Amino acid sequence: MEGTRATVLAFLIVAMTFTTSMAAVARFGAIFPTNRPRELSAMRLALEYVNEKGLVPGVTLEYILGTAESLNHFEMVLKACEQADDGILTILGPHGSSQVKATQLVSSSLHIPQISYAATDPYLANQEINKYLLRMSPSDATQGLALAQLIEHFGWSQMSIIMSTDDFGTHGIVEFEKLAGMKGWLIRSVQGFTPTKNAEDLDISQQLGAIKSSGARIIILNCVVEYGKVILKQAHDHGMVGAGWQWLVTVGITGSILFPGFENMPDYYEGLIGMYIVDDAGELHDEFQRRWIAADPVQYPGVGNGTLVAYAGKAMDAVLLLAYGLRDMLAAGETVDPESLNCSVIPHPEWSRGETFLQHLHMVDGPGVTGRVSMKSDGSSRNAVYDVVTLEKDGWRKVGRWNDSAGLTLPERVTFMGGQQEVIDFISDLSNRTLRVVTHKEQGFVHIRDTDEWGKNLTGKERFSGFCIDLLEWLSEKLGFRYELYEVEDNNFGAYDPELKKWNGMVHDVITKTADIAMATLTITAQREEACDFTMPYVDVGLTFIMGKEETKTYSLLNFLTPFERDLWFMFVVTAVAVGIFQAVINYLSPYGYRAQEQPGQSERSKRRRRHEDLNAKPPYRLSDAVWQSFTMLVQIGPEVFPRSYAGRITAIFFGLGTMVLLATYTANLAAFLTVSRLMSGINSVEDLAAQSEVLYGARGSGATESFFLESKLEPYKTMARLMTEKRDDVMVTSMEEGLKKVREGNYAFISDNVVLDYVATRQPCDIKTVGRLFRNAGYGVLLAKGSPYTGEFSNAIIQARESGFIETLTKKWITSNECDKSQNTGASQDRISINKMLGVFVVIYGGMCVSLVVLVFEWLVASCRDVDTKKPKAPKSIGEAVSKNLRSQARRYKSDWDSFCGDKRELDDNRTEIRMKRRSANNNTSANHYNTRDHRPFSACSSEPEGEEELLHVTVL
């Protein structure tokens, strides 16, 4: 009893709170199209259930109804504004995705939650735009996954699509089209129709004809039920239903009653297969089913026939979601105060409680009719489950189920339209035909010969080979036809003669039905398409021209310098001089490069005498030696004298590395320049060709190339056409062989399709080249008679050949060649190496010089360490003291050298006289290898030896 009293007390408090703010009546807006009375009746029955069961304690739910024609979106927007002005909790409806998008403008602007029971457009999931929208039906993107698995289950890979051009039709099939492309399926035809105000006024005879001629026997229909019935009836009139055909429909049709009671359903509808939103998985389904059947059809239109369709059930769930959300919000102690909001006020007013109410709606989890009433964060229902249904005499029958976790389950065997157990997805009568094919000889594409390599006579199709023949054979296997080949008699591709008013060449043969199709290098043009049908292009081409390769006639003595720009040469020389000077300085400063080598075991007196004797010796590594070394390395000649110090050696290594890269680059670019210079001419584009008069140019007559020039109104093609017309006998040819002959004779450029010219230019004798960019882009296509029923089939097969890579394989087999160097077959351009491209080399060289400075410091430290001797009284006792004494000693030496260099003649003469006297007295004791370059010698012979033991750097071989 205590618990019951507590519960009652809580409800009373909630009711009092709501009564204070809303007077115990909660109103919401309901917008329904006039053609949806069944869904409106379902909403009213659900509202009666909510009020009868008291799902919102102490509150009565009421609705404000607004109706409009299904295509009158503006009227629906006005209805939504009127309801908002009256003060509402939410907007329920409308039906279609386009209608919801229109009214969502009002909902989002005023912060009023909107609940859609049927909108399935995937783009509605965008929460940034449609934050206040809640959708009870799963997205069409999910339906696309289910539909793709169903088609894959039946083993179909070719189909056509019919859809309405509104948001529901176009967006609802996007995901399926994406999946079909990923699986490699072929959608042979996609046809759309514009919805009409009256569905009976719809006429899609033209779209149905296109689908029928495509050969696809599987048709996917995505539209609402009103148009679906009209389309299926017209399909029956065109013989496109029944045995041998299969139609798949989406929830736009299965979610509504196709034929009330099905007593008037035509027989040819049987076997229709569709995806159906599960409508019987909710805990309240049976309860609402009883109410649905028991309802008065006069008061509630559309009820009472025993069928509670999916969209009706979703409309009921929408009312339950509203009730649960309102109940939870009141139970949480929140106040709900609907406000009168005027759409015409700028800025738009916003319902202060709208976002809070939306949050409670998102958190709802309660029993429903079609399934559990629960929402995802993106505003969609968690119940994304579809039944696979087939249409029988007594209505839709469930034969399988799909959900996003388990996928497709189809335990029952499905009977297709016309009572068939199997349907072939594509049927063409080409499989029963032998086509007569006309072709034209063209290098690489169509080769015609009468004997093989061993002299055996060839007949029939054995005489033909090439790119086009392999493609024709592939099409034959793909489409199932047989063929006979013959060469066109007049050797023309096809041009229209305005005087005779008739075509020649292969076009003439197709028009007169001498041939069923033409397979050759036939360019697709507007004029030819007026007389015949072309397939999609199997090769994309453009015009270019070829010329003979010529030797240049002018030379320069300095041509060998052209691979590098002037700035790079200058930097090269400056760096060599800088490295030489740096080497000389480093070796002068280094204790291992400037001082003579002292042998271990020598007495102190011998060491001093040796140093005095070396003062007048020829220095082994002078400034001139260092600079000479740099330049000898540039030309890869070994220097006479090498640096002894490690710092100098490191500089030499880095400079040698940079020199190696520079020389390799120069050698490679020089070879390229000498090659390219042979091919250079003053004509590098079609504009250059038109601007000169020395070289004649022409093309093959009675073809698309000549027609292009004659019909062009642009320059320079107009000027070129005039010249080719004036000198027609001299410049126009009848075959590719004649054009190549004139090119090799000289002073002639032959204009044709780039793929054909690439073929001849990349093969021996490699004496011609293609020049310039492409112009007049077009393509090669298969030619058929005007209105041929096979054009679509051939086009689809060619698209598949391109997408599968088969065309690329044929190109590599027949067109691409490496017989000639590619750079020799095109108008190559010279590219001189600039200093910017070689900056890295100079960074390496100068970086090496920086490393050498570090090593020089290290050498000084090592030498100073060896001078430290704690036992000798005059020797330094620490490294710091040794370094200090060595620096003072070297400073005196450097000053002495500088004074000598500046011209201190008197001191220099005295020192030399003293040295000569000592050398004569000790002549017999002088070492035989005194001047050996392996000994270390001073940088300058002008320096004098200081007295005493101040000189401390005793150098040994490391």
Residue, then its C-alpha position, 0 to 999 in steps of 0.5 A: m500500500e505504501g508503494t502504491r500511495a508513493t506512485v500515485l503521489a508521484f503521478l499527481i505531482v507530475a500532473m500538477t506540474f504539467t497542469t500548471s504549465m500546459a493545462a493538462v493538454a499537449r498538442f502536436g502538429a500532424i502534416f499528412p499528404t492527402n493521398r495518405p489516409r491510411e497512415l493518418s488513420a494509424m496515427r489517430l488510433a495510436l493517439e487514442y491508445v496513448n490517451e486511453k492507457g494514460l501513457v502520459p499521466g494526467v496529460t491528454l495528447e491532441y493534434i493539429l492536422g494539416t493536409a496538402e497535395s503530395l507535391n505541394h511542399f510549399e503548402m506543407v511549410l505553411k501548415a507547419c508555420e501555422q501549427a508552430d504559431d499555435g504552440i506545439l510540442t513536435i511536428l509529426g510527418p509528412h510522408g516523403s523525404s522531399q516533404v520532410k526536407a521542406t518542413q524541416l526548415v521550419s522545425s530546425s529554425l524554431h527548435i521544434p522536434q520533428i518525427s518522420y515515420a516514412a522519410t528514408d533519404p540517406y542525406l537526412a542523417n546529416q545532424e548538422i542540418n537536420k538536428y531536430l529530425l527523428r526518423m522511424s524508418p531505416s535509411d535507404a542506404t541500409q536498404g541498398l545493402a540488403l538489396a545488393q545481397l539479395i541480387e548477389h544471392f540470385g547470382w545476377s550481375q546485370m540489371s537496369i533501374i527505373m526511379s523517380t527524379d525526386d529525392f526519394g527516387t534518386h537518393g534512395i538508389v545511390e548506395f546500391e549503385k555504389l555497391a554494384g560498381m564495387k562488385g563489378w556489376l553492369i547496370r545497363s540502363v538507368q532511367g528516371f521519370t518526373p513525378t506528375k500531380n496525377a499518377e495516371d498521367l505518367d507515361i514512361s514508354q520511352q524509358l521502358g523501350a530503352i531498358k528493353s533494348s539494353g537486354a537487361r531482364i532484371i529491373i529495380l523500381n524505386c518510387v512510391v506506390e502510386y507511380g509504381k502501379v502505373i509503371l508496372k501496367q505500362a511494362h506489361d503493355h510493352g511485354m516486360v513482365g511475366a516469364g523471363w523478367q524480374w522486377l525488384v521493388t523498394v519499400g516505397i511500394t511494399g510499405s503501402i497497399l498495392f491493391p486493397g484486398f488484392e482482389n483486383m490484382p492482375d496476374y502478371y504482378e505475381g512474383l514481384i519481389g521487394m524489400y519490406i520494413v519489418d512491421d510485426a516485431g514490436e510488443l504492441h503489434d498484436e494489440f494494434q492489429r486488433r484495433w486496426i481490424a476493429a476500427d470503422p473504415v468510414q471513420y478511419p479510412g484504410v483500416g479494417n482489411g486485416t493488413l497493417v502495413a509497415y508505414a502505418g505501423k511506423a506512424m503508430d510508433a511515431v506517436l508512441l515515441l512522442a508519448y514516451g519522450l513527454r512522459d520521461m521529461l515530466a517524470a524528470g521534473e522538467t516543465v514543458d511550456p509550448e510557445s507560440l512561434n511566428c515563422s515570419v519574425i526575423p530573427h526566428p524565435e526558438w522554443s526554449r524547451g525544444e532542445t531539452f525535449l529533443q534529448h528526452l526523445h533520443m533517450v526513449d526506449g519502450p515497446g512499439v508496434t514494428g519493433r522497439v521504440s529506440m533511437k540512435s544518435d543520428g536520429s534514426s531508429r535502431n530497428a533496421v530490419y527488412d523482410v524479403v517478400t514476394l507478391e502472391k494472389d493473397g498479398w505479400r508473402k515473407v520468404g526471407r529476412w535481412n539485418d545489418s548483423a546477420g545479413l541475408t537469410l533466405p530459407e525458402r525457394v523463391t518463385f519468380m514472375g511467370g512462375q519461373q524458378e530461374v531468370i537470366d539477367f541478360i538476354s540478347d539475340l546477338s547470340n543467334r546471329t552472324l554479323r558481317v564486319v567491314t574493316h580498313k587496313e591500319q598499322g597496329f590496328v588492322h593488319i591484312r596479309d594473304t600468306d603467313e611467315w612460311g608462305k602458306n595462303l591464308t583465308g577468311k578471318e586468318r588474314f586479319s590481325g591487330f588491335c581491332i581484330d583482337l577487340l572484335e574477337w573479345l566482343s564476339e565471346k562476350l556478346g555471343f555473336r559470330y562474324e565474317l570480316y572483309e576489307v572495304e573496297d574503295n579504301n576509304f573510311g567514310a566521307y560525305d560527298p555533298e555533290l553526290k549526296k552520299w557516303n563512301g567507304m565503310v560508312h556507306d557499307v553500313i548505311t546500305k546494310t552491306a555490313d552490319i558493323a564497321m570495326a576499324t580506326l573509325t573516328i567518331t564525328a558528329q556528321r557520321e553520327e547523323a547517318c549511323d550509330f557509334t558505340m562508346p569510344y574504345v580508344d581516345v585519340g587526338l591529331t598530331f603530325i610526324m616529320g623526318k628526323e634531321e641533323t642540325k646544320t650549325y655548330s658552335l665551338l662552345n657547344f660542350l659548355t651548354p649542359f650547365e648554365r653560366d652561373l653553375w660554371f662560375m660557381f664550379v671554378v670559384t669553389a675549386v679555387a676556394v677549396g685550394i686556398f682552404q687546403a693550403v691554410i689548413n695544412y699550414l695551420s695543422p701541426y701534422g701538415y706544416r711541421a717536418q716529421e720527427q723520428p722517434g729516438q732522436s735527441e733534442r739537439s738533432k730535432r732542433r738541427r733538423r728543424h733549422e735545416d728544413l727552413n730553407a727546403k722547398p715546401p712540399y705543400r704550398l698554396s700553388d700545390a693546393v690550388w693545383q690539386s683542386f683543378t687536377m681533381l676536376v679533370q680526374i688527374g691525380p695531384e702531385v702532392f697530397p695533404r698530410s694532415y687529416a683535416g686536409r685529407i677530409t677536405a679533399i675527400f668531400f671535394g672529390l665526392g662533389t666533383m664526382v657528382l658534377l662530372a657525372t651530371y655533366t657527362a650525362n647531360l652532354a650526351a643528352f644535348l648532343t642527341v637532342s641537338r640532332l633532332m631540333s628543328g624550328i617546328n615544334s607545334v601545329e602553330d609552328l607548322a602553319a606559320q611557315s611555308e618551307v615544309l608542306y603538310g597534308a593528311r589522308g583524304s576522304g576521312a575525318t582528319e580532312s573533314f576537321f580542317l575543312e569544317s574548322k572555323l578556328e586558326p590555325y586550322k582554317t589557314m591550314a585547310r586553305l593550303m591543303t585545298e590549294k595544293r591538294d594533289d601535292v599534299m593529300v594522300t590516299s593511305m598511310e604508306e603514301g604519307l610515310k613515304k612523303v615524310r621520309e622524302g623530306n620537307y613534308a609533315f603528315i597529320s593523322d591520329n596520334v595512336v597510329l603515328d606513335y605506332v610507326a614512329t616507335r618502330q624501325p627504321c626510327d627515322i621519323k618523329t611525332v611533333g607537338r601537342l594533341f589537338r582535336n580530341a576524339g575517339y575510335g568507335v564501332l559503327l552500326a546502322k542508325g537505330s540499331p538495337y545492338t548499339g547499347e550492348f556493344s557500348n556496355a561491352i566496350i565500357q567493361a573492356r576499358e574498365s577491366g584493363f583489356i583495352e590497355t592490354l591490347t595497347k601494350k601488345w599492338i601499339t607500344s614499342n621500345e624499338c626506338d628511344k622514346s626521346q628520339n620520337t618526340g620533339a624533345s626540349q633541351d634542359r640546361i642544369s642550373i645552380n639551383k639543381m646542384l646546390g646539394v653538391f656545394v653544400v657537401i663540399y663546403g660542409g666538408m670544409c667545416v668538418s675539416l676545421v673541427v678536425l684541425v682543432f682536434e689535431w691541436l689538442v692531440a699534439s698539445c697532449r703529447d707535449v705534457d710531461t710532468k717529469k721535465p721541469k720546462a715541459p708543460k704540466s697540463i693540456g691548457e699550459a701546453v696549448s697556451k705555449n704552442l699558441r705563443s710559439q705559433a704566433r711568433r712563427y706566423k709573424s716571422d713568416w709574415d715579416s719575411f713575406c713582406g720583404d725583411k731582406r736583411e734578416l732573411d739574408d743572415n739566416r740563409t748565410e748561417i744555414r749555408m755554412k751549417r749545411r756545408s759543414a754537415n754535407n756528408n750527414t745530410s739525409a738522402n731523402h731530405y726532399n722526399t715529399r713524404d716529409h712534412r715541410p713548413f708552409s713558408a721558407c722565410s720563417s726563423e727558428p726560435e731559440g730555447e725549448e719553447e717549440l713544443l709540438h712534437v709530431t709523430v705519425l698517427 
